[in-house]
Amino acid sequence: MRKNNMKGFAVLLDPDKLDPHTLNERIKAINETTVDYIFVGGSLISTDNLDMVLNKLAEETTAPKILFPGNNLHVHPKANGILLLSLISGRNPEFLIGQHVIAAPMLKRSGLDILPTGYILVDGGRPTTVSYISNTTPVPADKPDVAAATALAGEMLGLKYIYLDSGSGALFPVREEMIRLVKNTVSVPVIVGGGMRTKEDVKKALSAGADIVVVGNAIEKNPEFLKEVAETVASFNQTII
């Protein structure tokens, strides 16, 4: 992901929230605008929709399909890659390394592009599925130094991406001060998601240093927001060229 200095936009699709009709609407919207990546996954995935979603996306979209796994079962051959997430903000060994050990042989055989990612859960104003499932405490929103030190440790351990996430349905996005300090502390790309509902939220994240912005929940409630985010990222990139 992201092989130049341009900013990127990823749409997060949660299979649990998609039926065939809704998926067709998302695909139509994705194909009508510029989406750099399609992240597919969620903390739970309690339905059998993962196969349906990825098969359809593989047939009808060209943007890379990247798995956003909640556990070691969320692996699929129709994806192009997988965010191998290590929840470095938590202290639950299952999500630091345990699930990864179980999945490693399958991932080795899968042929997927493996993207080692340090996942930092940030307090977004309400409990999230991620914090509940992983039994971890988010980094306080007003502690950018903690997030930066955590990200630096992840980079030193060899992780290739840092993902700051306030979680699906967060009341507010990751603060600019945290994004900026993390970006200035590490040399790897910084992905930011959760709680972004307006173009201004997206602009703030990009200006603070986010290399890739991820939007999911807001698009579920307002499909037109997908186009707005794509236009915002494109406009921002025009200032870089």
C-alpha positions as CSV (number, residue, x, y, z in Angstrom):
1,M,0.0,0.0,0.0
2,R,1.0,3.6,-0.6
3,K,4.2,3.5,-2.6
4,N,4.5,7.3,-3.0
5,N,3.8,10.5,-1.1
6,M,0.2,10.7,-2.2
7,K,-2.6,10.3,0.4
8,G,-4.9,7.3,0.1
9,F,-8.6,6.5,0.8
10,A,-9.9,3.2,2.1
11,V,-13.5,2.2,2.4
12,L,-14.2,-0.3,5.2
13,L,-16.9,-2.8,4.5
14,D,-18.2,-4.9,7.3
15,P,-19.7,-8.1,6.0
16,D,-22.2,-8.3,8.9
17,K,-23.8,-5.1,7.8
18,L,-24.2,-6.0,4.1
19,D,-26.9,-7.9,2.2
20,P,-26.7,-8.5,-1.6
21,H,-28.7,-5.3,-2.3
22,T,-26.7,-3.1,0.0
23,L,-23.4,-4.6,-1.3
24,N,-24.5,-3.7,-4.9
25,E,-25.1,-0.1,-3.8
26,R,-21.7,0.1,-2.2
27,I,-20.0,-1.4,-5.3
28,K,-21.8,1.0,-7.6
29,A,-20.6,4.0,-5.4
30,I,-17.1,2.6,-5.3
31,N,-16.9,2.2,-9.0
32,E,-18.2,5.8,-9.6
33,T,-15.5,7.4,-7.6
34,T,-11.8,7.0,-6.7
35,V,-11.2,4.5,-3.9
36,D,-7.7,3.4,-3.4
37,Y,-8.4,0.3,-1.1
38,I,-11.3,-1.7,0.0
39,F,-10.9,-3.0,3.5
40,V,-13.1,-5.9,4.3
41,G,-13.8,-7.2,7.8
42,G,-14.8,-6.3,11.3
43,S,-14.3,-7.3,14.9
44,L,-16.9,-10.0,14.9
45,I,-18.3,-11.2,11.5
46,S,-21.1,-13.3,12.9
47,T,-22.7,-14.0,9.5
48,D,-21.6,-16.1,6.5
49,N,-21.3,-13.0,4.3
50,L,-17.5,-12.8,4.0
51,D,-17.5,-15.2,1.1
52,M,-20.4,-13.5,-0.6
53,V,-18.8,-10.0,-0.2
54,L,-15.4,-10.9,-1.4
55,N,-16.5,-13.0,-4.4
56,K,-18.7,-10.1,-5.5
57,L,-16.0,-7.5,-5.0
58,A,-13.5,-9.6,-6.9
59,E,-15.8,-9.8,-9.8
60,E,-16.9,-6.2,-10.0
61,T,-14.2,-3.9,-8.5
62,T,-10.6,-3.2,-9.4
63,A,-9.4,-1.5,-6.1
64,P,-7.2,-3.8,-4.0
65,K,-9.3,-5.8,-1.5
66,I,-7.5,-5.9,1.9
67,L,-8.7,-8.0,4.7
68,F,-9.2,-6.3,8.1
69,P,-9.4,-9.4,10.3
70,G,-11.0,-9.7,13.7
71,N,-9.5,-13.1,14.3
72,N,-7.5,-15.9,12.6
73,L,-10.6,-17.2,10.7
74,H,-11.0,-14.1,8.6
75,V,-8.8,-15.2,5.7
76,H,-10.1,-15.5,2.2
77,P,-8.4,-16.3,-1.2
78,K,-10.3,-13.7,-3.1
79,A,-8.7,-10.8,-1.2
80,N,-5.4,-9.3,-2.5
81,G,-3.8,-8.7,0.9
82,I,-4.4,-8.8,4.7
83,L,-3.6,-6.3,7.4
84,L,-1.8,-8.6,9.9
85,L,-2.9,-6.6,12.9
86,S,-1.1,-6.7,16.2
87,L,-3.0,-4.8,18.8
88,I,0.0,-3.1,20.3
89,S,-2.0,-0.7,22.4
90,G,-3.4,-3.6,24.4
91,R,-1.9,-6.2,26.6
92,N,-3.9,-9.2,25.5
93,P,-1.4,-11.7,24.2
94,E,-4.1,-13.3,21.9
95,F,-4.3,-10.1,19.8
96,L,-0.6,-9.3,20.1
97,I,0.7,-12.6,18.8
98,G,-1.6,-15.6,19.7
99,Q,-4.0,-15.4,16.8
100,H,-1.1,-14.7,14.5
101,V,0.6,-18.0,15.4
102,I,-2.5,-19.9,14.6
103,A,-3.0,-18.1,11.3
104,A,0.6,-18.1,10.1
105,P,0.7,-21.5,8.3
106,M,-2.6,-20.7,6.5
107,L,-1.4,-17.2,5.6
108,K,1.8,-18.7,4.2
109,R,-0.2,-20.9,1.9
110,S,-2.7,-18.2,1.0
111,G,-0.5,-16.1,-1.4
112,L,-2.0,-13.0,0.2
113,D,0.1,-9.8,0.4
114,I,0.9,-9.7,4.2
115,L,0.9,-6.2,5.6
116,P,2.3,-6.3,9.2
117,T,0.4,-3.5,11.0
118,G,0.6,-2.1,14.5
119,Y,-3.0,-1.5,15.6
120,I,-3.5,1.3,18.2
121,L,-7.1,1.6,19.6
122,V,-7.8,5.1,20.7
123,D,-10.6,6.3,22.9
124,G,-13.4,7.6,20.7
125,G,-15.9,8.5,23.4
126,R,-17.7,5.3,23.8
127,P,-16.9,1.5,24.2
128,T,-16.4,-0.3,20.9
129,T,-16.7,-3.8,19.7
130,V,-12.9,-3.9,19.4
131,S,-12.3,-3.1,23.0
132,Y,-15.0,-5.5,24.2
133,I,-13.9,-8.5,22.0
134,S,-10.1,-7.9,22.6
135,N,-10.6,-7.1,26.3
136,T,-8.2,-4.1,26.0
137,T,-8.3,-0.5,27.1
138,P,-7.9,2.2,24.4
139,V,-5.2,4.8,24.6
140,P,-6.8,8.0,26.1
141,A,-7.6,10.5,23.4
142,D,-5.6,13.2,25.2
143,K,-2.4,11.1,25.5
144,P,-0.6,11.6,22.1
145,D,2.7,10.8,23.7
146,V,1.5,7.3,24.7
147,A,0.3,6.7,21.2
148,A,3.6,7.9,19.7
149,A,5.7,5.8,22.0
150,T,3.5,2.7,21.2
151,A,3.8,3.4,17.5
152,L,7.6,3.8,17.8
153,A,7.9,0.5,19.6
154,G,5.8,-1.2,16.9
155,E,8.0,0.2,14.2
156,M,11.1,-0.9,16.0
157,L,9.6,-4.4,16.2
158,G,9.4,-4.4,12.4
159,L,5.8,-3.5,11.8
160,K,5.3,-1.8,8.4
161,Y,2.2,0.3,9.1
162,I,0.6,2.0,12.1
163,Y,-3.2,2.1,12.3
164,L,-4.8,4.6,14.7
165,D,-8.4,3.8,15.1
166,S,-11.1,5.2,17.4
167,G,-13.4,2.3,16.4
168,S,-16.6,1.9,14.5
169,G,-19.3,4.3,15.6
170,A,-16.9,6.4,17.7
171,L,-18.3,9.7,18.9
172,F,-15.2,11.6,17.7
173,P,-12.2,10.8,15.5
174,V,-8.6,10.5,16.5
175,R,-7.3,14.0,17.5
176,E,-5.0,15.9,15.2
177,E,-2.4,16.3,17.9
178,M,-2.1,12.5,18.2
179,I,-2.0,11.9,14.5
180,R,0.7,14.6,14.1
181,L,2.9,13.3,16.9
182,V,2.7,9.7,15.7
183,K,3.5,10.8,12.1
184,N,6.5,12.8,13.3
185,T,7.7,9.9,15.5
186,V,7.6,7.0,13.0
187,S,8.8,6.6,9.4
188,V,6.2,4.1,8.3
189,P,2.8,5.0,6.8
190,V,0.1,6.0,9.3
191,I,-3.5,4.8,8.7
192,V,-6.3,6.6,10.5
193,G,-9.9,5.5,10.9
194,G,-13.0,5.8,13.1
195,G,-15.3,8.6,13.9
196,M,-14.8,10.7,10.7
197,R,-18.3,11.9,9.6
198,T,-17.5,15.2,7.7
199,K,-15.2,16.5,5.1
200,E,-13.6,18.7,7.7
201,D,-12.8,15.6,9.8
202,V,-11.0,14.0,6.8
203,K,-9.1,17.2,6.0
204,K,-7.9,17.5,9.6
205,A,-6.6,13.9,9.6
206,L,-4.8,14.4,6.3
207,S,-3.3,17.7,7.3
208,A,-2.1,16.2,10.6
209,G,-0.2,13.5,8.7
210,A,-2.5,10.6,8.0
211,D,-1.3,8.7,4.9
212,I,-4.5,6.7,4.5
213,V,-7.9,7.6,5.9
214,V,-10.5,4.9,6.5
215,V,-14.2,5.5,6.5
216,G,-16.9,2.9,7.1
217,N,-19.7,3.6,9.5
218,A,-20.4,7.1,8.1
219,I,-20.8,5.7,4.6
220,E,-23.3,3.2,5.8
221,K,-25.5,6.0,7.1
222,N,-24.7,8.5,4.3
223,P,-23.6,6.8,1.0
224,E,-22.9,10.2,-0.6
225,F,-20.1,10.6,2.0
226,L,-18.0,8.2,0.0
227,K,-17.8,10.6,-2.9
228,E,-17.2,13.5,-0.6
229,V,-14.2,11.8,1.0
230,A,-12.8,10.7,-2.3
231,E,-13.0,14.3,-3.6
232,T,-11.4,15.6,-0.4
233,V,-8.5,13.2,-0.7
234,A,-8.1,14.0,-4.4
235,S,-8.1,17.8,-3.7
236,F,-5.6,17.3,-0.9
237,N,-3.3,15.4,-3.3
238,Q,-3.4,18.2,-5.8
239,T,-1.6,20.4,-3.3
240,I,1.2,17.8,-3.0
241,I,1.9,17.5,-6.8
